[in-house]
Amino acid sequence: MPQKAKLTPIPSGTVTSPKGFFAGAVHAGIKYQGEERLDLGVLYSEAPCAVAGMFTTSRVKSAPVVITRQRVAGGTARALVANSGCANACTGEQGLADAREMARLISAPLGVPEENVLVASTGVVGVPMPMERIEEGLERIALARDGGHEFARAIMTTDTFPKEVAVAVSGGGLEYTVAGVAKGAGMIHPDMATMLCFLTTDARVEPGFLRRALKRAVDLSLNMVTVDGDTSPSDTVLLLASGLAPTPVGEIAGGSTAGRTFQRALDHVCTELARCIARDGEGATRLIEVTVEGARTVREARLAARTIAGSSLVKSAVYGADPNWGRVVAALGRSGVALEESRLDVCLGDVCVMRDGWPQRFDLERAREALRQKEVGIGVDLNLGRGRGVAWGCDLTPEYVTINSAYTT
């Protein structure tokens, strides 16, 4: 039998781990002029890349989202310029002109067609881009093979740590890397959250399959994260495939063993980034993982899991380590999915609190201890079918209110 490809996490891996990718970042003073924090970065591929993207579902879209969606539709990209501190959203025609100008400013030095440069911005809405600082900052950026670490820091806003994941794929005639960086800590909710996520691979992937693979990966990972129920005009996920890795199997396409392996690797990277985003929710002290099984369909399982993970009452109970499992059942009941109360099983960690619709006697302190863990598991079995979904969230703390009551002041 042919050797099955295996996935190996790359320690300290980042978005430039795949062959041919370079990145760099600088402090341009876009928002924090008195602090030497990185806020402007460039990601570059030495070869033209097949590109796929997913964007905010909000009807209010930032200028970079409008421009980048148009360019992704062309199917090819070579570079990306991204910033934090200013979202360039609700800025009208000037915002669109500024987004195009950001791309133009970096296209000439890189020798890349302007239409192959993508743009992404995150930060405060309704503020014009400080283009003089952007231009000066782009002139100072030096690209490097390990520059992905700086790039990951440049897109952070209220994040407390950079989010970076890379995995090597080997065996079965395959040898390539899939990697990504992301930002996001607040305004996070399913169907795209306030996140920027940039994924790269040196695999040679058929463009149609690249788009389908990204949608599948995002649906089961980044679209299953909720912090506070809000989304933004800036949400962007991009996947660039340079094709620079040796691929004896040829172009990777859907419906093949190589295609299934690529999907597995992309799912892994996106899921790890999703968990990082939930863990770093604004003010959070605990990661919540909600697993719903036994639903009639996968769609219903995912909806139920997202509803529970996004419940303010569930999130507050986790913060207080209060095993008030009625909060879980109440959220489940309003989720809109099919259920029969007499079949419900509910667990907090490994403590069963409801079985076949009946409350169970349980050790209160043991249940509280399950909720005090850094990663809190909530399990629900509807016992109606085979649908399964996993969602991630975080506890709701006073610090969340503090952060968001003074975000611009």
C-alpha beads as a LAMMPS data file, in Angstrom:
LAMMPS data file: protein, C-alpha beads

409 atoms
408 bonds

1 atom types
1 bond types

-500.0 500.0 xlo xhi
-500.0 500.0 ylo yhi
-500.0 500.0 zlo zhi

Masses

1 110.0

Atoms # bond

1 1 1 0.000 0.000 0.000
2 1 1 1.237 3.543 -0.711
3 1 1 2.548 5.458 2.272
4 1 1 -0.052 7.737 3.818
5 1 1 1.029 11.359 4.064
6 1 1 1.518 12.641 7.591
7 1 1 1.188 16.096 9.092
8 1 1 4.003 17.361 11.296
9 1 1 3.627 20.638 13.201
10 1 1 6.552 23.003 12.598
11 1 1 7.865 24.508 15.858
12 1 1 7.929 28.307 15.541
13 1 1 6.332 27.966 12.107
14 1 1 4.755 30.994 10.509
15 1 1 3.193 32.276 7.304
16 1 1 6.608 32.406 5.589
17 1 1 7.444 28.765 6.359
18 1 1 6.302 27.568 2.886
19 1 1 8.880 27.962 0.105
20 1 1 9.065 31.301 -1.656
21 1 1 7.309 33.499 0.903
22 1 1 8.881 36.573 2.516
23 1 1 7.499 39.133 4.940
24 1 1 8.432 42.156 6.988
25 1 1 6.857 44.774 9.241
26 1 1 7.527 48.195 10.760
27 1 1 6.102 50.641 13.266
28 1 1 4.440 53.330 11.170
29 1 1 2.555 55.094 13.973
30 1 1 -0.845 54.468 12.374
31 1 1 -2.640 54.616 15.725
32 1 1 -0.020 54.308 18.460
33 1 1 2.424 57.078 17.628
34 1 1 4.125 57.023 21.014
35 1 1 4.627 53.254 21.135
36 1 1 7.109 51.258 19.103
37 1 1 4.617 48.562 18.154
38 1 1 4.525 47.017 14.699
39 1 1 1.452 48.063 12.724
40 1 1 2.279 47.764 9.016
41 1 1 3.395 44.604 7.229
42 1 1 3.974 43.105 3.800
43 1 1 3.732 39.458 2.706
44 1 1 5.333 38.586 -0.637
45 1 1 5.710 35.527 -2.840
46 1 1 8.568 35.235 -5.302
47 1 1 6.236 33.309 -7.619
48 1 1 2.683 34.101 -8.782
49 1 1 0.161 32.425 -6.476
50 1 1 -3.236 30.920 -7.008
51 1 1 -5.443 32.748 -4.501
52 1 1 -8.746 32.170 -2.742
53 1 1 -10.530 34.399 -0.262
54 1 1 -13.497 34.712 2.056
55 1 1 -14.769 38.006 3.397
56 1 1 -17.115 39.659 5.869
57 1 1 -20.816 38.978 5.465
58 1 1 -21.586 42.457 6.823
59 1 1 -23.319 44.778 4.379
60 1 1 -20.871 47.434 5.521
61 1 1 -17.547 46.528 3.915
62 1 1 -14.213 48.247 4.372
63 1 1 -12.378 49.670 1.378
64 1 1 -9.668 46.966 1.536
65 1 1 -12.368 44.257 1.457
66 1 1 -13.956 45.820 -1.639
67 1 1 -10.617 46.112 -3.467
68 1 1 -9.257 42.729 -2.407
69 1 1 -12.454 40.849 -3.334
70 1 1 -12.169 42.270 -6.841
71 1 1 -8.529 41.223 -7.146
72 1 1 -9.019 37.752 -5.686
73 1 1 -11.634 37.162 -8.379
74 1 1 -8.783 37.472 -10.884
75 1 1 -7.282 34.291 -9.419
76 1 1 -3.663 35.436 -9.009
77 1 1 -1.767 37.307 -6.281
78 1 1 1.855 38.023 -5.446
79 1 1 1.797 40.306 -2.395
80 1 1 -0.301 41.585 0.473
81 1 1 -0.002 44.793 2.479
82 1 1 -1.799 44.845 5.834
83 1 1 -2.071 47.239 8.741
84 1 1 -3.573 47.515 12.199
85 1 1 -4.851 50.618 13.985
86 1 1 -7.175 51.845 11.219
87 1 1 -9.819 49.751 9.456
88 1 1 -10.272 52.123 6.496
89 1 1 -14.002 51.424 6.762
90 1 1 -16.844 53.915 6.291
91 1 1 -14.353 56.218 4.576
92 1 1 -16.092 56.580 1.210
93 1 1 -14.321 57.134 -2.102
94 1 1 -11.209 58.405 -0.345
95 1 1 -10.933 55.089 1.480
96 1 1 -11.054 53.170 -1.793
97 1 1 -8.396 55.457 -3.264
98 1 1 -6.204 54.966 -0.182
99 1 1 -6.534 51.171 -0.376
100 1 1 -5.471 51.225 -4.016
101 1 1 -2.612 53.552 -3.172
102 1 1 -1.325 51.211 -0.462
103 1 1 -1.115 48.481 -3.091
104 1 1 0.528 50.764 -5.636
105 1 1 3.163 51.941 -3.176
106 1 1 4.445 48.397 -2.647
107 1 1 3.889 47.032 -6.165
108 1 1 6.653 49.061 -7.826
109 1 1 9.468 48.199 -5.373
110 1 1 8.522 44.525 -5.572
111 1 1 8.152 44.534 -9.346
112 1 1 4.641 43.129 -9.025
113 1 1 1.582 44.188 -11.060
114 1 1 -0.614 46.398 -8.895
115 1 1 -3.643 44.183 -9.520
116 1 1 -1.704 41.287 -7.918
117 1 1 -1.295 43.159 -4.617
118 1 1 -3.983 42.573 -1.984
119 1 1 -4.842 44.910 0.897
120 1 1 -6.194 44.295 4.396
121 1 1 -6.765 46.676 7.306
122 1 1 -8.044 46.349 10.847
123 1 1 -8.653 48.818 13.644
124 1 1 -10.939 51.773 14.303
125 1 1 -13.839 52.358 11.875
126 1 1 -14.526 55.777 10.342
127 1 1 -10.980 57.129 10.518
128 1 1 -9.073 58.128 7.345
129 1 1 -5.862 56.253 6.592
130 1 1 -2.740 58.269 7.535
131 1 1 -1.245 57.824 4.090
132 1 1 1.933 59.803 4.758
133 1 1 2.822 57.429 7.581
134 1 1 1.847 54.431 5.430
135 1 1 4.097 55.561 2.577
136 1 1 7.018 56.280 4.882
137 1 1 6.577 52.947 6.638
138 1 1 6.432 50.917 3.432
139 1 1 9.737 52.457 2.342
140 1 1 11.375 51.030 5.484
141 1 1 10.055 47.465 5.342
142 1 1 12.729 44.825 4.755
143 1 1 11.447 41.429 3.668
144 1 1 12.924 38.222 5.093
145 1 1 12.206 34.488 5.052
146 1 1 11.517 34.562 8.796
147 1 1 9.632 37.847 8.596
148 1 1 6.318 36.114 9.164
149 1 1 6.764 36.502 12.924
150 1 1 6.953 40.287 12.624
151 1 1 4.085 40.307 10.137
152 1 1 1.895 38.400 12.629
153 1 1 2.561 41.062 15.265
154 1 1 1.842 43.916 12.854
155 1 1 -1.792 42.869 12.352
156 1 1 -2.596 42.621 16.076
157 1 1 -5.020 45.066 17.717
158 1 1 -6.281 44.010 21.161
159 1 1 -4.679 40.572 20.711
160 1 1 -2.329 39.635 23.540
161 1 1 -0.205 37.244 21.479
162 1 1 0.523 36.575 17.778
163 1 1 -1.323 33.636 16.261
164 1 1 0.879 31.504 14.000
165 1 1 0.601 27.870 12.847
166 1 1 2.500 25.800 10.276
167 1 1 2.411 22.126 9.368
168 1 1 4.641 20.063 7.070
169 1 1 3.035 17.443 4.832
170 1 1 5.200 14.487 3.790
171 1 1 4.736 11.000 2.354
172 1 1 2.643 9.532 -0.422
173 1 1 4.552 11.490 -3.037
174 1 1 3.834 14.775 -1.258
175 1 1 6.142 17.257 0.431
176 1 1 4.889 20.758 1.106
177 1 1 3.887 23.145 3.889
178 1 1 0.645 24.830 4.893
179 1 1 0.863 27.783 7.267
180 1 1 -1.057 30.771 8.522
181 1 1 -1.253 33.779 10.792
182 1 1 -4.357 35.426 12.219
183 1 1 -5.512 38.261 14.409
184 1 1 -8.706 38.577 16.367
185 1 1 -9.773 39.030 19.966
186 1 1 -12.978 41.100 19.926
187 1 1 -15.941 41.555 17.559
188 1 1 -15.699 37.816 16.888
189 1 1 -18.728 35.823 15.756
190 1 1 -19.551 33.064 13.234
191 1 1 -19.984 33.837 9.519
192 1 1 -16.720 35.677 9.600
193 1 1 -15.561 37.514 12.631
194 1 1 -13.368 40.537 13.238
195 1 1 -10.392 38.667 12.038
196 1 1 -7.654 38.816 9.509
197 1 1 -6.308 35.407 8.563
198 1 1 -3.627 34.850 5.953
199 1 1 -2.778 31.328 4.845
200 1 1 0.050 30.198 2.576
201 1 1 1.207 26.978 0.987
202 1 1 3.927 26.011 -1.458
203 1 1 1.777 23.161 -2.803
204 1 1 0.571 23.382 -6.405
205 1 1 -3.221 23.356 -6.078
206 1 1 -5.893 23.495 -8.761
207 1 1 -7.587 26.918 -8.327
208 1 1 -11.159 25.624 -8.188
209 1 1 -10.257 23.129 -5.507
210 1 1 -8.286 25.801 -3.634
211 1 1 -11.466 27.868 -3.309
212 1 1 -13.589 24.899 -2.213
213 1 1 -10.957 23.732 0.268
214 1 1 -10.769 27.175 1.866
215 1 1 -14.531 27.419 2.263
216 1 1 -14.714 23.990 3.876
217 1 1 -11.856 24.769 6.246
218 1 1 -13.295 28.142 7.266
219 1 1 -16.778 26.702 7.795
220 1 1 -15.569 24.156 10.333
221 1 1 -13.048 26.409 12.086
222 1 1 -13.008 30.205 11.800
223 1 1 -16.777 30.308 11.303
224 1 1 -17.199 28.335 14.532
225 1 1 -15.580 30.951 16.785
226 1 1 -17.550 33.436 18.850
227 1 1 -16.354 35.911 21.446
228 1 1 -19.059 38.553 21.700
229 1 1 -21.630 38.202 18.910
230 1 1 -20.348 41.077 16.784
231 1 1 -18.739 41.122 13.356
232 1 1 -16.937 43.863 11.460
233 1 1 -16.555 45.401 7.984
234 1 1 -12.955 44.187 7.722
235 1 1 -13.044 40.384 8.047
236 1 1 -10.751 38.749 5.511
237 1 1 -9.326 35.261 5.031
238 1 1 -6.864 34.740 2.169
239 1 1 -5.090 31.611 0.947
240 1 1 -2.098 31.877 -1.394
241 1 1 -0.563 28.830 -3.096
242 1 1 2.842 29.428 -4.689
243 1 1 3.326 25.943 -6.180
244 1 1 7.071 26.047 -5.432
245 1 1 7.228 22.727 -3.562
246 1 1 8.129 19.612 -5.581
247 1 1 4.885 17.765 -6.330
248 1 1 5.490 14.496 -8.173
249 1 1 1.743 13.852 -8.041
250 1 1 1.175 16.978 -10.135
251 1 1 -1.407 19.643 -9.444
252 1 1 -3.465 18.781 -6.379
253 1 1 -7.158 18.522 -7.197
254 1 1 -10.339 17.629 -5.337
255 1 1 -11.567 14.054 -5.227
256 1 1 -8.039 12.644 -5.014
257 1 1 -5.967 11.233 -2.166
258 1 1 -3.653 14.232 -2.497
259 1 1 -6.662 16.535 -2.338
260 1 1 -7.953 14.919 0.835
261 1 1 -4.518 15.278 2.426
262 1 1 -4.348 18.960 1.510
263 1 1 -7.802 19.502 2.995
264 1 1 -6.721 17.775 6.192
265 1 1 -3.667 20.015 6.480
266 1 1 -5.641 23.193 5.772
267 1 1 -8.363 22.172 8.242
268 1 1 -5.699 21.617 10.893
269 1 1 -4.077 25.026 10.431
270 1 1 -7.419 26.861 10.401
271 1 1 -8.699 24.992 13.455
272 1 1 -5.582 25.761 15.487
273 1 1 -5.838 29.435 14.539
274 1 1 -9.532 29.430 15.482
275 1 1 -8.701 28.016 18.906
276 1 1 -6.036 30.694 19.368
277 1 1 -8.556 33.425 18.558
278 1 1 -11.103 32.078 21.048
279 1 1 -8.456 31.616 23.726
280 1 1 -7.387 35.240 23.262
281 1 1 -10.879 36.729 23.430
282 1 1 -10.825 40.193 24.933
283 1 1 -10.493 39.858 28.694
284 1 1 -10.880 36.073 28.532
285 1 1 -9.477 33.720 31.156
286 1 1 -10.790 30.445 29.692
287 1 1 -11.270 28.815 26.308
288 1 1 -14.682 27.149 25.882
289 1 1 -15.073 24.225 23.490
290 1 1 -18.652 23.147 22.829
291 1 1 -19.201 19.787 21.133
292 1 1 -22.689 18.884 19.917
293 1 1 -23.288 15.340 18.694
294 1 1 -26.322 13.348 17.621
295 1 1 -27.942 16.153 15.617
296 1 1 -30.001 15.418 12.528
297 1 1 -27.460 17.191 10.319
298 1 1 -23.993 18.714 10.557
299 1 1 -25.541 22.111 9.919
300 1 1 -27.840 21.769 12.939
301 1 1 -25.010 20.483 15.123
302 1 1 -22.873 23.499 14.219
303 1 1 -25.741 25.910 14.828
304 1 1 -26.415 24.426 18.247
305 1 1 -22.730 24.504 19.216
306 1 1 -22.343 28.133 18.089
307 1 1 -25.459 29.190 19.996
308 1 1 -24.225 27.647 23.239
309 1 1 -20.691 29.015 22.846
310 1 1 -22.085 32.479 22.147
311 1 1 -24.534 32.625 25.049
312 1 1 -23.652 35.444 27.447
313 1 1 -25.195 33.428 30.288
314 1 1 -23.098 30.358 29.488
315 1 1 -19.982 32.509 29.149
316 1 1 -20.700 34.233 32.480
317 1 1 -21.292 30.901 34.214
318 1 1 -17.924 29.643 32.982
319 1 1 -16.221 32.799 34.250
320 1 1 -17.686 32.192 37.694
321 1 1 -17.120 28.409 37.557
322 1 1 -20.854 28.098 38.246
323 1 1 -22.174 24.682 37.056
324 1 1 -25.572 26.141 36.175
325 1 1 -26.159 23.721 33.313
326 1 1 -29.629 25.138 32.733
327 1 1 -27.864 27.942 30.850
328 1 1 -26.607 25.384 28.329
329 1 1 -30.022 23.801 27.850
330 1 1 -31.697 27.213 27.516
331 1 1 -29.264 28.256 24.773
332 1 1 -29.764 24.931 23.032
333 1 1 -33.547 25.333 23.188
334 1 1 -33.492 28.692 21.400
335 1 1 -30.952 27.617 18.771
336 1 1 -33.693 26.502 16.387
337 1 1 -32.379 22.963 15.916
338 1 1 -34.568 19.884 16.238
339 1 1 -34.415 18.227 19.658
340 1 1 -36.378 16.010 22.005
341 1 1 -35.891 16.925 25.629
342 1 1 -36.272 13.292 26.726
343 1 1 -33.165 12.362 24.698
344 1 1 -30.783 15.105 25.812
345 1 1 -27.420 14.370 27.407
346 1 1 -25.334 17.259 28.776
347 1 1 -21.845 17.208 30.307
348 1 1 -19.630 19.873 31.848
349 1 1 -16.167 18.524 31.265
350 1 1 -16.391 14.873 32.275
351 1 1 -19.269 15.527 34.679
352 1 1 -22.656 14.360 33.383
353 1 1 -25.362 16.767 34.549
354 1 1 -28.262 15.567 32.363
355 1 1 -28.999 12.111 30.940
356 1 1 -31.989 11.216 28.769
357 1 1 -33.537 14.556 29.671
358 1 1 -33.252 13.963 33.424
359 1 1 -31.106 15.994 35.849
360 1 1 -28.315 13.897 37.313
361 1 1 -26.896 13.956 40.789
362 1 1 -23.315 15.154 40.513
363 1 1 -20.449 16.318 42.684
364 1 1 -20.783 20.116 42.747
365 1 1 -17.126 20.755 43.507
366 1 1 -15.988 18.376 40.770
367 1 1 -18.202 20.237 38.288
368 1 1 -16.839 23.578 39.459
369 1 1 -13.310 22.289 39.024
370 1 1 -14.132 21.320 35.428
371 1 1 -15.167 24.926 34.803
372 1 1 -11.999 26.325 36.372
373 1 1 -9.754 24.724 33.764
374 1 1 -8.009 26.871 31.143
375 1 1 -9.910 24.852 28.521
376 1 1 -13.529 24.128 29.446
377 1 1 -15.383 21.422 27.551
378 1 1 -19.177 21.414 27.233
379 1 1 -20.702 18.343 25.608
380 1 1 -24.247 17.850 24.316
381 1 1 -25.713 14.770 22.645
382 1 1 -29.102 15.217 20.988
383 1 1 -29.348 11.479 20.189
384 1 1 -31.286 12.133 16.984
385 1 1 -28.765 11.495 14.227
386 1 1 -25.113 11.591 13.237
387 1 1 -24.520 15.334 12.881
388 1 1 -21.567 16.691 14.845
389 1 1 -20.241 20.215 15.339
390 1 1 -17.610 21.928 17.462
391 1 1 -17.561 25.631 18.360
392 1 1 -15.114 27.704 20.374
393 1 1 -15.696 30.676 22.611
394 1 1 -14.428 32.175 25.845
395 1 1 -15.718 33.335 29.186
396 1 1 -17.231 36.799 29.633
397 1 1 -15.276 38.876 32.134
398 1 1 -15.361 42.415 33.564
399 1 1 -12.156 43.055 31.637
400 1 1 -14.067 42.683 28.338
401 1 1 -16.252 45.628 29.328
402 1 1 -13.212 47.654 30.403
403 1 1 -11.435 47.096 27.080
404 1 1 -14.446 48.005 24.969
405 1 1 -15.563 50.964 27.053
406 1 1 -12.335 52.804 26.284
407 1 1 -11.320 51.441 22.870
408 1 1 -10.887 54.826 21.166
409 1 1 -10.142 56.935 24.227

Bonds

1 1 1 2
2 1 2 3
3 1 3 4
4 1 4 5
5 1 5 6
6 1 6 7
7 1 7 8
8 1 8 9
9 1 9 10
10 1 10 11
11 1 11 12
12 1 12 13
13 1 13 14
14 1 14 15
15 1 15 16
16 1 16 17
17 1 17 18
18 1 18 19
19 1 19 20
20 1 20 21
21 1 21 22
22 1 22 23
23 1 23 24
24 1 24 25
25 1 25 26
26 1 26 27
27 1 27 28
28 1 28 29
29 1 29 30
30 1 30 31
31 1 31 32
32 1 32 33
33 1 33 34
34 1 34 35
35 1 35 36
36 1 36 37
37 1 37 38
38 1 38 39
39 1 39 40
40 1 40 41
41 1 41 42
42 1 42 43
43 1 43 44
44 1 44 45
45 1 45 46
46 1 46 47
47 1 47 48
48 1 48 49
49 1 49 50
50 1 50 51
51 1 51 52
52 1 52 53
53 1 53 54
54 1 54 55
55 1 55 56
56 1 56 57
57 1 57 58
58 1 58 59
59 1 59 60
60 1 60 61
61 1 61 62
62 1 62 63
63 1 63 64
64 1 64 65
65 1 65 66
66 1 66 67
67 1 67 68
68 1 68 69
69 1 69 70
70 1 70 71
71 1 71 72
72 1 72 73
73 1 73 74
74 1 74 75
75 1 75 76
76 1 76 77
77 1 77 78
78 1 78 79
79 1 79 80
80 1 80 81
81 1 81 82
82 1 82 83
83 1 83 84
84 1 84 85
85 1 85 86
86 1 86 87
87 1 87 88
88 1 88 89
89 1 89 90
90 1 90 91
91 1 91 92
92 1 92 93
93 1 93 94
94 1 94 95
95 1 95 96
96 1 96 97
97 1 97 98
98 1 98 99
99 1 99 100
100 1 100 101
101 1 101 102
102 1 102 103
103 1 103 104
104 1 104 105
105 1 105 106
106 1 106 107
107 1 107 108
108 1 108 109
109 1 109 110
110 1 110 111
111 1 111 112
112 1 112 113
113 1 113 114
114 1 114 115
115 1 115 116
116 1 116 117
117 1 117 118
118 1 118 119
119 1 119 120
120 1 120 121
121 1 121 122
122 1 122 123
123 1 123 124
124 1 124 125
125 1 125 126
126 1 126 127
127 1 127 128
128 1 128 129
129 1 129 130
130 1 130 131
131 1 131 132
132 1 132 133
133 1 133 134
134 1 134 135
135 1 135 136
136 1 136 137
137 1 137 138
138 1 138 139
139 1 139 140
140 1 140 141
141 1 141 142
142 1 142 143
143 1 143 144
144 1 144 145
145 1 145 146
146 1 146 147
147 1 147 148
148 1 148 149
149 1 149 150
150 1 150 151
151 1 151 152
152 1 152 153
153 1 153 154
154 1 154 155
155 1 155 156
156 1 156 157
157 1 157 158
158 1 158 159
159 1 159 160
160 1 160 161
161 1 161 162
162 1 162 163
163 1 163 164
164 1 164 165
165 1 165 166
166 1 166 167
167 1 167 168
168 1 168 169
169 1 169 170
170 1 170 171
171 1 171 172
172 1 172 173
173 1 173 174
174 1 174 175
175 1 175 176
176 1 176 177
177 1 177 178
178 1 178 179
179 1 179 180
180 1 180 181
181 1 181 182
182 1 182 183
183 1 183 184
184 1 184 185
185 1 185 186
186 1 186 187
187 1 187 188
188 1 188 189
189 1 189 190
190 1 190 191
191 1 191 192
192 1 192 193
193 1 193 194
194 1 194 195
195 1 195 196
196 1 196 197
197 1 197 198
198 1 198 199
199 1 199 200
200 1 200 201
201 1 201 202
202 1 202 203
203 1 203 204
204 1 204 205
205 1 205 206
206 1 206 207
207 1 207 208
208 1 208 209
209 1 209 210
210 1 210 211
211 1 211 212
212 1 212 213
213 1 213 214
214 1 214 215
215 1 215 216
216 1 216 217
217 1 217 218
218 1 218 219
219 1 219 220
220 1 220 221
221 1 221 222
222 1 222 223
223 1 223 224
224 1 224 225
225 1 225 226
226 1 226 227
227 1 227 228
228 1 228 229
229 1 229 230
230 1 230 231
231 1 231 232
232 1 232 233
233 1 233 234
234 1 234 235
235 1 235 236
236 1 236 237
237 1 237 238
238 1 238 239
239 1 239 240
240 1 240 241
241 1 241 242
242 1 242 243
243 1 243 244
244 1 244 245
245 1 245 246
246 1 246 247
247 1 247 248
248 1 248 249
249 1 249 250
250 1 250 251
251 1 251 252
252 1 252 253
253 1 253 254
254 1 254 255
255 1 255 256
256 1 256 257
257 1 257 258
258 1 258 259
259 1 259 260
260 1 260 261
261 1 261 262
262 1 262 263
263 1 263 264
264 1 264 265
265 1 265 266
266 1 266 267
267 1 267 268
268 1 268 269
269 1 269 270
270 1 270 271
271 1 271 272
272 1 272 273
273 1 273 274
274 1 274 275
275 1 275 276
276 1 276 277
277 1 277 278
278 1 278 279
279 1 279 280
280 1 280 281
281 1 281 282
282 1 282 283
283 1 283 284
284 1 284 285
285 1 285 286
286 1 286 287
287 1 287 288
288 1 288 289
289 1 289 290
290 1 290 291
291 1 291 292
292 1 292 293
293 1 293 294
294 1 294 295
295 1 295 296
296 1 296 297
297 1 297 298
298 1 298 299
299 1 299 300
300 1 300 301
301 1 301 302
302 1 302 303
303 1 303 304
304 1 304 305
305 1 305 306
306 1 306 307
307 1 307 308
308 1 308 309
309 1 309 310
310 1 310 311
311 1 311 312
312 1 312 313
313 1 313 314
314 1 314 315
315 1 315 316
316 1 316 317
317 1 317 318
318 1 318 319
319 1 319 320
320 1 320 321
321 1 321 322
322 1 322 323
323 1 323 324
324 1 324 325
325 1 325 326
326 1 326 327
327 1 327 328
328 1 328 329
329 1 329 330
330 1 330 331
331 1 331 332
332 1 332 333
333 1 333 334
334 1 334 335
335 1 335 336
336 1 336 337
337 1 337 338
338 1 338 339
339 1 339 340
340 1 340 341
341 1 341 342
342 1 342 343
343 1 343 344
344 1 344 345
345 1 345 346
346 1 346 347
347 1 347 348
348 1 348 349
349 1 349 350
350 1 350 351
351 1 351 352
352 1 352 353
353 1 353 354
354 1 354 355
355 1 355 356
356 1 356 357
357 1 357 358
358 1 358 359
359 1 359 360
360 1 360 361
361 1 361 362
362 1 362 363
363 1 363 364
364 1 364 365
365 1 365 366
366 1 366 367
367 1 367 368
368 1 368 369
369 1 369 370
370 1 370 371
371 1 371 372
372 1 372 373
373 1 373 374
374 1 374 375
375 1 375 376
376 1 376 377
377 1 377 378
378 1 378 379
379 1 379 380
380 1 380 381
381 1 381 382
382 1 382 383
383 1 383 384
384 1 384 385
385 1 385 386
386 1 386 387
387 1 387 388
388 1 388 389
389 1 389 390
390 1 390 391
391 1 391 392
392 1 392 393
393 1 393 394
394 1 394 395
395 1 395 396
396 1 396 397
397 1 397 398
398 1 398 399
399 1 399 400
400 1 400 401
401 1 401 402
402 1 402 403
403 1 403 404
404 1 404 405
405 1 405 406
406 1 406 407
407 1 407 408
408 1 408 409
